[in-house]
Amino acid sequence: MSDVVSIDPRTGQAVEVVARETTTEEVDRLCSAAQAAAGGLEALGRDGRAALLRALADALEDRREDVVAVADRETALGPVRLNGELTRTSYQLRLFAEVLDEGSYVEAAVDHAGDTPMGPRPDLRRMLVPIGPVAVFGASNFPLAFSVPGGDTASALAAGCPVVVKAHGSHPATSQVVFDILAAAAEKAGAPAGTLGVVHGVQAGADLVAHPAIRAVGFTGSVTGGRALLQIIEQRPDPVPFFGELSSLNPVVVTPQAAAERGATIGTELVGSFTLGGGQFCTKPGLVFVPTGADGDGVVEAMAAAVREAGAPVLLNEGIATAYGRTAGRLADADGVEVLASGAQPTGAGFQAAPLLLTTAAADLPHEVTEECFGPLAVVARYDGTADLFGALAEMPSSLTATVLRGQGETELPLAVSAKLRPRAGRMIYDAYPTGVAVSWAQHHGGPWPSTNSQHTSVGTTAIRRFLRPVTWQGAPADLLPPELTDDYRGIPRRVDGVLELPR
Amino acid sequence: MSDVVSIDPRTGQAVEVVARETTTEEVDRLCSAAQAAAGGLEALGRDGRAALLRALADALEDRREDVVAVADRETALGPVRLNGELTRTSYQLRLFAEVLDEGSYVEAAVDHAGDTPMGPRPDLRRMLVPIGPVAVFGASNFPLAFSVPGGDTASALAAGCPVVVKAHGSHPATSQVVFDILAAAAEKAGAPAGTLGVVHGVQAGADLVAHPAIRAVGFTGSVTGGRALLQIIEQRPDPVPFFGELSSLNPVVVTPQAAAERGATIGTELVGSFTLGGGQFCTKPGLVFVPTGADGDGVVEAMAAAVREAGAPVLLNEGIATAYGRTAGRLADADGVEVLASGAQPTGAGFQAAPLLLTTAAADLPHEVTEECFGPLAVVARYDGTADLFGALAEMPSSLTATVLRGQGETELPLAVSAKLRPRAGRMIYDAYPTGVAVSWAQHHGGPWPSTNSQHTSVGTTAIRRFLRPVTWQGAPADLLPPELTDDYRGIPRRVDGVLELPR
């Protein structure tokens, strides 16, 4: 098998050999170990797994400097962002520990035996149990928060599922360092051997998804990559759930009133959002609807000015940089599209890319601009009245987010725009920007296809639901029930005979 | 297009032409109407949809005699069973009205803006919204409870999703009569036009699943049928969730202590369960593990005696009767399998089938007996000690149910058996039989593949979750929020800043 090489995106040069690609036999061994660990991880119980998650967070924090250094060298995302990302990563591990403490997530329900209009009903008790070993595919653009120790891993471990991570080829060294930290901490915290595994290489990823021990897949990446994994899953004797986040356009609508009130501010802030992290966010605003006329011109002029001031970010890897150049060229060349402004040009070293701002007319929206362009590019679509705008919104693909920038106290147009966009979005944002996805109880990061997280989220506490499945016990003696379903248990919210009861 | 013909399974003769197969253009029209109805159905709100569901239940009850008569003529299931099924159907419509009244199902969560270890958090509010129009495939074996007005339809309408039903070819007349009753009642109750639709024919079913307006599919049927629909879904530009219940073996373990204490009773009751409804239940116990030795012999002798007394049921249609004969023959001819007993032989008229009891050794379980045989057949696998038993349980496919028949107060072996079976089952049953699936809050009817309801249920109140998806509103003014997410709303349980609060 080939070497797994870590590349410095600032120079484009190979820096070190991290590992060799994981063989099919090694994948099998890791998946079998994960399978063997499943019972023990579940048996730790909610308290034991909460302690495990906190131990993982502590271990990551203890090695913050080492982790940030290797991640910065390998991704060029910079220490400020990467320190923030590590904070986010340990925060979400600890938040899932709180989810375990609180316990609602098991959806415990007890129906005592009794009579119903359908006749006698047996004693039925339902709760969610771990789905089994989970394959997690690390994302290129979040080496910590959506990779080895990210939201998928944290939520799967919280659920009680062993995890085998496919390290992203963009940051294998970071993945391996972080894996070693977590694996050591997990062992020390009493997790069964096999609770965590890591694999490297494209074939290893395919082997992982096909492995019979794997019961669910979490993936962040391209539509092409996601479709390829879906095909492998469909060919399994037992297809398993696939939770993929595959791309997102993230449309933004600036209302005429918002443009009139604060057009210049909006323009500057939009550029800040779409160039953040080199434009390599799944929530990057890719298409911005701006009214025609002087107020809209103010938005666009501020955007153009900010783009001209923008440096050329180093993108994560050669593939992303090449795809960016190709996609940006296709968009710029599409019928009816013009270049408004570009930022600093690459200086030749590493995987740099020039920020780009394009414009077109909403009334005749070219198909090309409804596709995601991963990197520091946005398209402005000018609309002349609501008919123009609504016609274009009807062409929008589904996205993780949709944003409305309103005037002060404005509701009528924002409501109409929301009605068009909500069926196509997972998160509706008002008077803010889509980049930045808080980890919290009420967060949702998903949406209709191209997210296959259509019914579940990959960010926030409810992400745990992806790695659980219901089981009902009928007529079970107390000795055979999970503690949460026994009559006297009062530690978590439960639904008893249809009535939700808080713990006491 | 061809005629849709209603056949009497008791005679095998065509009785009437119900309709013509629905054309691709008609499917498109119905799906577009469903799409157009989606906003209005959601706008009815929880109260309006609860009233709608109750009106549908009342309308069904009002026409009970007509419905049961046509269903009996078309399915041969008999008036007792069909009256019970109608009661179940109206009960579950009313139960979903209670789900709407109670309101937990929207999973409302409010995170107020504030500071976190990750920095400031915006105001985030999450709840579940209707996924959009749903395609429901009626089941052959439940002409009411899993067909036009069944659990899929009830839960989808409750969620706020318009429904287009593919009528099962086994009972088109029942489907059409019931559809006409429901459609009239829905209109009278103020549901938007297009809330309900029905199509006939195999091609119409395929067209339905491929239609862009359809956002989820509920299906009960064969693995082959389910795989075919999954392929259509994967070829959509936007694959949608598929909730299929595709087959189930439903293993039963009789412990030595249970066999010793009440072997004869168990044997008789098992035959009652596997021949109920002609053995045409997805929860039919297909494989029964019985200990070797005299106590186990007592179970098996009682089973054989009961089978010899059993009449030859009329199966639902020619395809099922033919498949039953073929599968029963293959199982009986498999290496190591012997015929223990058979019931009454078909008299020649209609789609009758002879009940059949087979036996084999658990230590050398033939692959054939791990497949579902739809109809009045069960296999007894004799085990000689726990090593034999556990080895065989490791070969079990996943099922909707797994059953343990224990001795009085016995826990050790039942616990060990449960540990083997729970990863392969949606419902664990103790000291009862799997046929009979109560509709309640704590019910689960699903499981790992071949159920694609692996994470959700098709029976019970949580079935509604299949037809919902989360949306988060960030920084939304109160005017743009659903009522359930506004600050002062107290009508349903909500999670506020991470804390679950009951309504007041």
Contacts between the chains, C-beta under 8 A, distances in Angstrom:
chain1	res1	chain2	res2	distance
A	39	B	419	7.4
A	84	B	118	7.6
A	84	B	119	7.8
A	87	B	117	6.5
A	87	B	118	6.1
A	88	B	118	5.4
A	91	B	116	7.3
A	91	B	117	5.1
A	91	B	118	5.3
A	98	B	498	7.3
A	102	B	498	7.5
A	102	B	500	7.7
A	104	B	495	7.7
A	104	B	500	5.9
A	107	B	462	7.4
A	109	B	441	5.1
A	109	B	442	4.0
A	110	B	442	6.1
A	111	B	438	7.8
A	111	B	440	4.6
A	111	B	441	5.6
A	111	B	442	4.1
A	111	B	443	7.6
A	116	B	91	7.3
A	116	B	438	7.3
A	116	B	440	7.5
A	117	B	87	6.5
A	117	B	91	5.1
A	118	B	84	7.6
A	118	B	87	6.0
A	118	B	88	5.4
A	118	B	91	5.3
A	118	B	438	6.9
A	118	B	439	6.6
A	119	B	84	7.8
A	121	B	438	4.6
A	121	B	440	6.1
A	122	B	432	6.0
A	122	B	438	6.6
A	124	B	438	6.4
A	124	B	440	5.8
A	124	B	442	4.2
A	124	B	443	5.7
A	125	B	442	5.6
A	126	B	441	7.7
A	126	B	442	4.0
A	126	B	443	7.0
A	126	B	444	5.4
A	126	B	460	7.8
A	126	B	462	7.7
A	129	B	422	7.4
A	131	B	454	7.5
A	131	B	455	7.3
A	132	B	423	6.9
A	215	B	448	7.3
A	230	B	234	6.7
A	230	B	239	7.5
A	231	B	234	7.8
A	234	B	230	6.7
A	234	B	231	7.7
A	234	B	234	6.1
A	237	B	449	8.0
A	238	B	398	7.3
A	238	B	448	6.8
A	238	B	449	3.8
A	238	B	450	7.5
A	239	B	230	7.4
A	239	B	449	5.9
A	239	B	452	7.3
A	240	B	449	7.1
A	240	B	454	7.6
A	241	B	454	6.4
A	241	B	455	6.3
A	398	B	238	7.3
A	409	B	477	7.9
A	411	B	477	6.6
A	411	B	479	4.4
A	411	B	480	6.5
A	414	B	477	8.0
A	414	B	480	6.0
A	415	B	479	7.1
A	415	B	480	5.8
A	418	B	480	5.9
A	419	B	39	7.5
A	422	B	129	7.4
A	422	B	471	6.3
A	423	B	132	6.9
A	425	B	471	7.2
A	426	B	469	7.9
A	426	B	470	7.0
A	426	B	471	6.5
A	426	B	472	6.9
A	427	B	471	7.1
A	427	B	472	4.5
A	427	B	473	7.7
A	427	B	474	6.0
A	428	B	471	6.5
A	428	B	472	7.3
A	428	B	473	5.1
A	428	B	474	6.8
A	428	B	476	6.6
A	428	B	480	8.0
A	429	B	474	4.4
A	429	B	475	6.4
A	430	B	473	7.5
A	430	B	474	6.7
A	430	B	475	4.5
A	430	B	476	4.9
A	430	B	477	6.7
A	430	B	480	6.8
A	431	B	475	5.5
A	432	B	122	6.0
A	432	B	474	6.3
A	432	B	475	5.1
A	438	B	111	7.8
A	438	B	116	7.2
A	438	B	118	6.9
A	438	B	121	4.5
A	438	B	122	6.5
A	438	B	124	6.4
A	439	B	118	6.6
A	440	B	111	4.6
A	440	B	116	7.5
A	440	B	121	6.0
A	440	B	124	5.8
A	440	B	498	7.9
A	441	B	109	5.1
A	441	B	111	5.6
A	441	B	126	7.7
A	441	B	495	5.6
A	441	B	497	7.5
A	441	B	498	4.9
A	442	B	109	4.0
A	442	B	110	6.1
A	442	B	111	4.1
A	442	B	124	4.2
A	442	B	125	5.6
A	442	B	126	4.0
A	442	B	472	6.1
A	442	B	495	7.4
A	443	B	111	7.6
A	443	B	124	5.7
A	443	B	126	7.0
A	443	B	472	5.9
A	444	B	126	5.4
A	444	B	470	4.3
A	444	B	471	6.3
A	444	B	472	3.8
A	446	B	469	7.7
A	446	B	470	6.9
A	447	B	469	7.7
A	448	B	215	7.3
A	448	B	238	6.8
A	448	B	469	7.3
A	449	B	237	8.0
A	449	B	238	3.8
A	449	B	239	5.9
A	449	B	240	7.2
A	450	B	238	7.5
A	452	B	239	7.3
A	454	B	131	7.5
A	454	B	240	7.6
A	454	B	241	6.4
A	454	B	469	5.6
A	455	B	131	7.3
A	455	B	241	6.3
A	455	B	465	7.8
A	455	B	466	7.8
A	455	B	468	7.1
A	455	B	469	5.0
A	455	B	470	7.4
A	456	B	470	7.5
A	457	B	470	6.2
A	460	B	126	7.8
A	461	B	498	8.0
A	462	B	107	7.4
A	462	B	126	7.7
A	462	B	470	7.0
A	465	B	455	7.8
A	466	B	455	7.8
A	468	B	455	7.1
A	469	B	426	7.9
A	469	B	446	7.7
A	469	B	447	7.7
A	469	B	448	7.2
A	469	B	454	5.6
A	469	B	455	4.9
A	470	B	426	7.0
A	470	B	444	4.3
A	470	B	446	6.9
A	470	B	455	7.4
A	470	B	456	7.5
A	470	B	457	6.1
A	470	B	462	7.0
A	471	B	422	6.3
A	471	B	425	7.2
A	471	B	426	6.5
A	471	B	427	7.1
A	471	B	428	6.5
A	471	B	444	6.3
A	472	B	426	6.9
A	472	B	427	4.5
A	472	B	428	7.3
A	472	B	442	6.1
A	472	B	443	5.9
A	472	B	444	3.8
A	473	B	427	7.7
A	473	B	428	5.0
A	473	B	430	7.5
A	474	B	427	5.9
A	474	B	428	6.8
A	474	B	429	4.4
A	474	B	430	6.7
A	474	B	432	6.3
A	475	B	429	6.4
A	475	B	430	4.5
A	475	B	431	5.5
A	475	B	432	5.2
A	476	B	428	6.6
A	476	B	430	4.9
A	477	B	406	8.0
A	477	B	409	8.0
A	477	B	411	6.6
A	477	B	414	8.0
A	477	B	430	6.7
A	479	B	411	4.4
A	479	B	415	7.1
A	480	B	411	6.5
A	480	B	414	6.0
A	480	B	415	5.8
A	480	B	418	5.9
A	480	B	428	8.0
A	480	B	430	6.8
A	493	B	500	5.4
A	495	B	104	7.7
A	495	B	441	5.6
A	495	B	442	7.4
A	497	B	441	7.6
A	498	B	98	7.3
A	498	B	102	7.5
A	498	B	440	7.9
A	498	B	441	4.9
A	498	B	461	8.0
A	500	B	102	7.7
A	500	B	104	5.9
A	500	B	493	5.4
A	500	B	502	6.5
A	502	B	500	6.5
A	502	B	502	6.4
